[in-house]
Amino acid sequence: MKTELGIDTMQERIYQKGRVWVAITKWTNRKSNVEYQLITGQTEEKVLITKLNDEVVFKHEIKSGSNENVTKYHRWARNEIFRQRK
């Protein structure tokens, strides 16, 4: 399952952009050959969101873009995406 979903090719990066943090995970589903990019960060309205291929998939009810929060909510979103695709 990990190979089919592309979990074994997953690349993750968490970095600071100005005063807030951004998390990006990229992977390719080997079965469909579709590339995915999951990004968690703050909007201009300072709301933490997660996008999958530029489409908002989660709007987290938190307004902090700290390293701790971005990491926590990004990992939760990533795991939820993979759980839904099994």
Residue, then its C-alpha position, 0 to 999 in steps of 0.5 A: m500500500k505504501t508503494e502504491l500510494g507513493i508514501d515511500t517517495m514522500q518528500e517533506r519540508i518545513y521552513q519559515k517564511g517571514r514570521v510564519w512557518v510553511a510545511i510542504t509534502k510532495w509525493t507521486n501515486r505510482k498507480s495513477n502517476v499523479e503528483y501531489q503537493l500538500i501545503t500547510g500555512q497561513t492565509e492573509e487573514k491569518v487562518l491556518i489552512t492545508k491545500l492539496n494541489d492548490e485546493v483547500v482541503f482543511k481549514h484549521e480552527i487556529k490562527s497561529g502559524s508557529n512551527e509547532n502548529v504548522t507541523k502538527y496540523h500538516r502531519w494530521a492533514r497528511n495522515e488524513i489524506f493517506r487514510q482516505r485514499k487507502 
